[in-house]
């Protein structure tokens, strides 16, 4: 066996979690929330449930895996559930549904139709496995009616079981504007995905050829987090040295992204701790009896040492004490993805190096001169360019790299940087710029300021974009900043994890 990193596993590659699988099997009469922060193995657990249904190990049930990461709106939810159903022809046949007829329906109509079809079919149980459910936090804030659509999928556990997988960020969802009864209480309390035990960790490592004391040392270094165990085990196996493997993890920013994204999933005020110099001291001082302690422990940040004191994850201590390294793509990322993301991450680093955020990419970036971003001066306003006699061709060249904030004359911030990376990635994927089918630059500027960018259909583009990358692009290229990723770190984490 080779270690599996940066993608989900199921079947023979799946380890551990037997107790929680047994618990889920006993709870199928009610909705379930599997709570786990980044890289806790949530997707793999859902995929294993799907495997157990597909292989008839959980008889009389069919499973539908549905990833809503990056959906951003009810339209995005519709596209993502149609993608999921398209991957399950037997389920469509059992429910007497076709993608063509569902494409004509709205998202709420699809949810209602799906529940009705289950009731009318011979299917004993449909398990809907929803991944990255915290996406609902932002969607529900803009479209409260979406929660009522989700409730249409439920039938009090009679024939449909909804299993949500996501982080504590789901608790940020404000349901006060909902037009129906609250959505989340049905799923409380959540089932917490704990790190692997030392026994589970050593069993996984042994399957990959790492035995004895070395397995215990990896467990002590990782606190049993499945992703860290696999990543460190893989590097230790290849480099034949644990210290070199840890340095390789640090050097390629795997640790920085792991812990940064886990803090981003916690409740306030813990999310702010990442930016504090006394982070390690704060973690050491929190009591194991504190009500939030299980979530810090689940994130592989701390572990009780003697009932009163905490052990800090050694890998977290390393990156906090040695500082952040220059961003590099992980060594275990497939080469085709390395080729596709190298320029994007070079751009992210260039934008990060600036003291003042840009609101428009210089045209030279699209010709390969990404380093120009580091020293580029702010682009003059479009009206100023026009008043100096610049022709439409020059105005369009500026709009090729423009953000809504540039067009509207607003101040750029971290969310503007996210949009600009999305602009570059869109150009890289489709070979064209945003709204470049409009001849009048002022019409194009109006579109940029007010309209979310969509992903070209198959008839508009020769290239069919990967579904998860498409969702990431949609979240980058929202006209209103509050609907985008909050910063480049969150965007980078999703780009690195999209093949997981």
C-alpha positions as a printed Julia matrix, in Angstrom:
500×3 Matrix{Float64}:
   0.0    0.0     0.0
   1.06   3.56   -0.69
  -0.13   6.29    1.66
  -3.11   8.24    0.37
  -2.78  11.99    0.8
  -4.87  14.92   -0.43
  -7.81  12.79   -1.53
 -10.58  10.85    0.12
 -10.42   7.1     0.67
 -12.96   4.32    0.95
 -13.15   0.54    0.8
  -9.84  -1.23    1.42
  -8.03   2.11    1.83
 -10.34   3.22    4.65
  -9.1    2.8     8.23
 -10.63   3.36   11.64
 -13.96   5.03   12.47
 -15.72   1.74   13.13
 -17.34   3.0    16.33
 -18.77   6.08   14.63
 -19.95   4.02   11.63
 -21.77   1.71   14.03
 -23.3    4.74   15.73
 -24.47   6.19   12.4
 -26.0    2.84   11.41
 -28.13   2.94   14.57
 -29.28   6.55   13.94
 -30.58   6.35   10.38
 -34.09   7.16   11.62
 -33.03  10.76   12.3
 -30.85  13.53   10.76
 -27.14  13.38   11.64
 -24.38  15.99   11.77
 -20.83  14.64   11.57
 -18.72  17.44   13.02
 -15.1   17.65   11.98
 -12.84  20.51   11.05
 -10.45  20.55    8.11
  -8.67  17.3     7.26
 -10.42  15.27    9.95
 -11.53  12.65    7.43
 -15.12  13.83    6.94
 -15.26  13.26    3.19
 -13.69   9.82    3.51
 -16.24   8.88    6.16
 -19.11   9.95    3.91
 -17.56   8.12    0.97
 -17.22   4.99    3.14
 -20.92   5.16    4.0
 -21.59   5.48    0.26
 -19.37   2.43   -0.34
 -21.19   0.41    2.33
 -24.48   1.16    0.61
 -23.17   0.58   -2.94
 -21.64  -2.77   -1.96
 -24.82  -3.86   -0.15
 -23.04  -4.03    3.2
 -25.75  -1.67    4.41
 -28.65  -3.37    2.64
 -31.94  -1.74    1.68
 -30.34   1.7     1.34
 -28.91   3.8    -1.47
 -26.6    6.73   -0.87
 -26.23  10.05   -2.66
 -22.97  11.94   -2.03
 -23.44  15.69   -2.46
 -20.56  18.17   -2.11
 -21.84  21.75   -1.77
 -18.45  23.43   -1.3
 -18.36  26.72   -3.19
 -22.04  26.56   -4.21
 -22.56  30.15   -3.04
 -26.27  30.37   -3.88
 -29.41  28.35   -4.53
 -28.4   28.14   -8.2
 -25.05  26.7    -7.12
 -26.83  24.2    -4.89
 -28.98  23.16   -7.83
 -25.93  22.61  -10.05
 -24.13  20.61   -7.38
 -27.06  18.29   -6.61
 -27.61  17.68  -10.32
 -23.92  16.75  -10.65
 -24.34  14.3    -7.78
 -27.48  12.73   -9.24
 -25.84  12.47  -12.66
 -23.15  10.3   -11.05
 -25.84   7.88   -9.75
 -27.75   6.44  -12.75
 -29.17   3.51  -10.7
 -30.69   5.95   -8.22
 -32.22   8.05  -11.01
 -33.73   4.88  -12.47
 -35.09   3.74   -9.11
 -36.7    7.14   -8.55
 -37.92   7.47  -12.15
 -36.11  10.79  -12.6
 -34.05  12.28  -15.42
 -31.47  15.06  -15.29
 -33.21  16.76  -18.21
 -36.48  17.2   -16.33
 -34.72  18.3   -13.13
 -32.76  20.95  -15.02
 -36.05  22.75  -15.66
 -36.86  22.92  -11.94
 -35.65  25.31   -9.23
 -33.6   24.08   -6.29
 -36.6   23.99   -3.89
 -38.62  22.13   -6.52
 -35.83  19.55   -6.94
 -35.74  18.95   -3.18
 -39.49  18.49   -2.97
 -39.6   16.26   -6.04
 -36.77  14.1    -4.72
 -38.55  13.47   -1.42
 -41.84  12.66   -3.15
 -40.16  10.26   -5.56
 -38.53   8.42   -2.67
 -41.92   7.97   -1.02
 -43.43   6.68   -4.27
 -40.57   4.28   -5.03
 -39.65   0.84   -3.74
 -36.53   2.29   -2.13
 -36.42   1.49    1.59
 -34.05   4.34    2.47
 -32.12   7.11    0.74
 -29.1    8.43    2.64
 -28.14  11.91    1.45
 -24.51  12.59    2.36
 -23.9   16.34    2.29
 -20.27  17.45    2.47
 -18.93  20.94    3.36
 -22.28  21.9     4.88
 -20.9   25.13    6.4
 -21.39  26.6     2.92
 -25.0   27.07    4.07
 -23.9   29.79    6.5
 -23.28  32.32    3.74
 -26.03  31.08    1.43
 -28.71  31.25    4.14
 -27.64  34.8     5.05
 -28.51  35.93    1.51
 -31.32  33.47    0.73
 -33.11  32.42    3.94
 -35.64  30.43    1.9
 -32.89  27.92    1.06
 -33.27  26.4     4.54
 -36.9   25.61    3.87
 -35.82  23.85    0.67
 -33.43  21.69    2.69
 -36.23  20.87    5.1
 -38.23  19.57    2.13
 -35.64  16.82    1.81
 -36.47  15.54    5.28
 -39.33  13.22    6.06
 -38.83  12.7     9.8
 -36.48   9.82    9.1
 -39.13   7.58    7.5
 -37.43   7.02    4.14
 -34.74   9.74    3.87
 -31.73  10.25    6.13
 -29.76  13.47    5.79
 -26.17  13.24    7.03
 -24.35  16.56    7.17
 -20.58  16.8     7.32
 -18.93  20.04    8.29
 -17.18  22.14   10.87
 -18.29  24.24   13.81
 -18.76  27.15   11.41
 -22.24  25.75   10.81
 -23.17  27.2    14.21
 -22.62  30.66   12.69
 -25.81  30.23   10.68
 -28.4   32.83   11.64
 -31.88  31.37   11.18
 -33.81  34.38   12.44
 -34.78  35.35    8.88
 -35.82  31.82    7.92
 -39.33  31.42    6.57
 -39.74  28.05    8.2
 -38.88  26.32   11.46
 -35.17  26.25   12.39
 -33.09  23.81   10.36
 -30.11  23.01   12.57
 -31.73  21.74   15.83
 -32.83  18.52   14.12
 -29.15  17.64   13.71
 -28.07  18.35   17.28
 -26.07  17.14   19.05
 -23.39  16.41   16.43
 -21.23  13.3    16.28
 -17.65  14.44   16.77
 -14.9   12.99   14.56
 -12.05  12.5    17.01
  -8.44  11.92   15.92
  -7.34   8.31   15.53
  -6.23   6.45   18.64
  -2.62   5.31   18.82
  -3.76   1.78   17.96
  -5.65   2.98   14.85
  -2.71   5.16   13.84
  -0.21   2.33   14.12
  -2.52  -0.02   12.19
  -2.73   2.46    9.3
   1.04   3.06    9.31
   1.76  -0.66    9.51
  -0.29  -1.2     6.36
   2.07   1.28    4.67
   5.21  -0.44    5.92
   5.95   1.67    9.0
   6.2   -0.47   12.11
   6.98  -0.35   15.83
   8.34   2.69   17.64
   8.39   4.79   14.48
   4.62   4.45   14.26
   4.28   5.63   17.86
   6.54   8.62   17.16
   4.37   9.62   14.2
   1.29   9.32   16.41
   2.9   11.57   19.05
   3.78  14.13   16.36
   0.37  14.17   14.68
  -1.97  13.52   17.64
  -3.63  10.95   15.36
  -5.13  13.33   12.79
  -5.75  11.15    9.69
  -4.4   13.7     7.19
  -1.25  14.44    9.17
  -0.66  10.72    9.78
  -0.93   9.93    6.07
   1.18  12.93    5.01
   3.92  12.33    7.55
   3.82   8.57    7.01
   4.2    9.01    3.26
   7.17  11.34    3.6
   8.81   9.19    6.27
   8.47   6.15    4.03
  10.03   8.0     1.07
  12.76   9.88    2.92
  13.5    7.13    5.45
  13.89   9.76    8.17
  11.2   11.24   10.43
  12.98  14.56   11.05
  13.48  15.09    7.3
   9.84  14.21    6.73
   8.68  16.82    9.25
  10.92  19.45    7.65
   9.48  18.58    4.23
   5.95  19.07    5.57
   6.88  22.45    7.02
   8.78  23.55    3.93
   5.85  22.88    1.63
   3.34  24.68    3.86
   1.26  21.57    4.5
   1.35  22.28    8.23
   0.67  25.98    7.85
  -2.47  25.31    5.8
  -3.63  22.47    8.01
  -3.56  24.45   11.25
  -4.61  27.77    9.69
  -7.7   26.21    8.13
  -8.58  24.36   11.33
  -8.53  27.62   13.29
 -10.76  29.14   10.6
 -13.35  26.45   11.37
 -13.51  27.11   15.12
 -15.91  29.4    16.95
 -15.07  32.95   17.89
 -12.9   34.02   19.67
 -10.68  31.02   18.88
 -10.49  31.93   15.18
  -8.68  35.12   16.15
  -6.08  33.26   18.17
  -4.2   32.24   15.03
  -3.05  35.81   14.58
  -1.88  36.24   18.2
   1.78  35.88   19.13
   0.78  34.13   22.36
  -1.23  31.4    20.63
   0.72  28.53   22.19
   0.36  30.01   25.65
  -3.39  30.43   25.17
  -3.74  26.79   24.16
  -1.65  25.61   27.09
  -3.85  27.49   29.55
  -7.29  26.37   28.39
  -8.74  23.81   30.78
  -9.51  20.26   29.55
 -12.83  20.73   31.36
 -13.75  23.77   29.27
 -16.89  23.21   27.19
 -15.05  24.01   23.95
 -12.07  21.8    24.69
 -13.38  18.81   22.65
 -13.33  20.95   19.5
  -9.72  22.03   20.04
  -8.79  18.43   20.71
 -10.7   17.23   17.66
  -8.69  19.66   15.53
  -5.45  17.99   16.71
  -4.35  21.23   18.4
  -4.14  20.01   22.0
  -4.36  16.84   24.04
  -4.78  16.39   27.81
  -1.46  15.62   29.43
  -2.32  14.75   33.0
  -5.91  15.91   33.42
  -4.9   19.49   34.23
  -2.32  20.49   31.61
  -2.24  20.32   27.83
   0.2   18.99   25.29
   0.47  21.25   22.26
   0.7   19.49   18.91
   4.47  19.34   18.19
   3.89  20.17   14.52
   1.94  23.31   15.47
   4.73  24.29   17.82
   7.28  23.87   15.03
   5.56  26.21   12.57
   4.81  28.82   15.25
   8.4   28.85   16.47
  10.13  28.66   13.07
   7.88  31.03   11.17
   6.02  30.85    7.88
   7.88  29.65    4.79
   7.45  30.77    1.21
   4.43  29.05   -0.3
   5.19  26.0    -2.38
   2.96  23.32   -3.76
   3.06  20.03   -1.81
   5.5   17.43   -3.08
   2.74  14.8    -3.23
   0.45  16.79   -5.54
  -0.03  15.15   -8.98
   2.09  16.78  -11.69
  -0.84  17.88  -13.85
  -2.25  19.82  -10.9
   1.17  21.28  -10.13
   1.36  22.55  -13.7
  -2.12  24.04  -13.44
  -1.64  25.78  -10.09
   1.98  26.93  -10.2
   1.15  30.28  -11.8
  -1.85  30.81   -9.53
   0.23  30.34   -6.38
   2.98  32.52   -7.78
   0.35  35.24   -8.22
  -0.94  34.72   -4.67
   2.58  35.17   -3.3
   3.12  38.29   -5.41
  -0.14  39.84   -4.16
   0.73  38.93   -0.58
   4.06  40.74   -0.86
   2.38  44.09   -1.43
   1.74  46.63    1.31
  -1.25  48.12   -0.53
  -3.8   45.78   -2.19
  -4.34  46.05   -5.93
  -7.79  46.49   -7.41
  -6.69  45.66  -10.97
  -4.08  43.28  -12.4
  -1.61  44.87  -14.83
  -2.0   43.56  -18.42
   1.54  42.13  -18.34
   0.39  39.47  -15.83
  -1.52  37.67  -18.59
   1.63  37.6   -20.69
   3.5   35.71  -17.97
   5.06  38.61  -16.03
   3.46  37.8   -12.68
   6.3   39.41  -10.74
   5.12  42.78  -12.06
   2.31  42.59   -9.48
   4.78  43.19   -6.64
   5.64  46.72   -7.78
   2.65  47.66   -9.95
   1.16  51.09   -9.3
  -2.64  51.41   -8.89
  -4.37  51.62  -12.27
  -5.87  55.03  -13.1
  -9.67  55.21  -13.04
 -11.41  54.19  -16.28
 -12.85  57.69  -16.7
  -9.37  59.18  -16.4
  -8.0   56.78  -19.01
 -10.85  57.66  -21.37
 -10.36  61.4   -20.84
  -6.69  61.1   -21.85
  -7.7   59.73  -25.22
  -7.12  56.03  -24.72
  -9.03  53.95  -27.29
 -11.45  51.14  -26.54
  -8.76  48.51  -27.07
  -6.69  49.94  -24.2
  -9.75  50.22  -21.96
 -10.6   46.57  -22.59
  -7.02  45.58  -21.79
  -7.44  47.24  -18.39
 -10.84  45.62  -17.81
  -9.29  42.2   -18.51
  -7.66  42.45  -15.07
 -10.21  44.63  -13.27
 -12.21  43.95  -10.13
 -15.67  45.36   -9.29
 -13.93  47.61   -6.73
 -11.79  49.13   -9.5
 -14.84  49.87  -11.64
 -16.83  51.3    -8.72
 -13.96  53.34   -7.32
 -13.99  51.49   -4.01
 -10.99  50.69   -1.83
  -9.37  47.31   -2.4
  -9.0   44.78    0.42
  -8.33  41.07    0.95
 -11.53  40.08   -0.85
 -10.47  42.15   -3.86
  -7.27  40.1    -4.0
  -9.42  36.96   -4.08
 -11.34  38.31   -7.08
  -8.1   39.1    -8.94
  -6.79  35.58   -8.44
 -10.14  34.35   -9.75
  -9.71  36.59  -12.82
  -6.31  35.02  -13.51
  -7.57  31.48  -12.93
 -10.6   32.07  -15.19
  -8.28  33.28  -17.97
  -6.03  30.28  -17.42
  -8.9   27.8   -17.56
 -10.94  29.24  -20.44
  -8.48  31.35  -22.43
 -10.7   34.42  -22.18
 -11.42  37.32  -19.84
 -14.54  38.23  -17.91
 -17.43  39.62  -20.01
 -15.08  40.05  -23.01
 -17.97  39.4   -25.41
 -19.17  42.99  -24.84
 -17.85  45.51  -27.36
 -18.58  48.65  -25.33
 -16.11  48.98  -22.41
 -18.67  50.9   -20.35
 -21.23  48.09  -20.71
 -18.5   45.68  -19.69
 -17.59  47.81  -16.68
 -21.23  47.86  -15.57
 -21.36  44.05  -15.79
 -18.2   43.72  -13.7
 -19.59  46.01  -11.03
 -22.99  44.36  -10.64
 -23.09  40.82  -12.02
 -21.63  37.6   -10.64
 -19.46  35.73  -13.11
 -20.76  32.38  -14.34
 -18.85  29.38  -15.61
 -19.04  29.01  -19.43
 -21.3   26.18  -20.58
 -20.1   23.4   -22.84
 -21.52  25.25  -25.85
 -19.58  28.4   -24.9
 -16.26  26.72  -24.18
 -14.41  23.69  -25.49
 -13.22  22.93  -21.95
 -15.43  21.44  -19.24
 -14.06  22.7   -15.95
 -13.72  20.36  -12.96
 -16.86  20.75  -10.83
 -15.02  21.59   -7.61
 -12.75  24.1    -9.36
 -15.85  25.64  -10.91
 -17.38  26.11   -7.46
 -14.17  27.76   -6.25
 -14.18  30.12   -9.23
 -17.8   31.06   -8.61
 -16.97  31.98   -5.03
 -13.99  34.09   -6.13
 -15.86  36.0    -8.8
 -18.84  37.36   -6.91
 -19.62  41.0    -7.68
 -20.24  41.8    -4.02
 -17.1   41.28   -1.88
 -18.96  39.85    1.13
 -19.94  36.8    -0.96
 -16.34  35.9    -1.85
 -13.67  34.06    0.14
 -12.61  36.23    3.06
  -8.93  36.1     2.13
  -6.29  34.38    0.01
  -5.55  31.81    2.72
  -9.05  30.34    2.48
  -8.89  30.34   -1.3
  -5.45  28.7    -1.33
  -6.58  26.02    1.12
  -9.53  25.09   -1.13
  -7.32  25.05   -4.23
  -4.89  22.71   -2.51
  -7.69  20.52   -1.22
  -9.94  20.34   -4.27
  -8.54  16.97   -5.32
  -9.0   15.59   -1.78
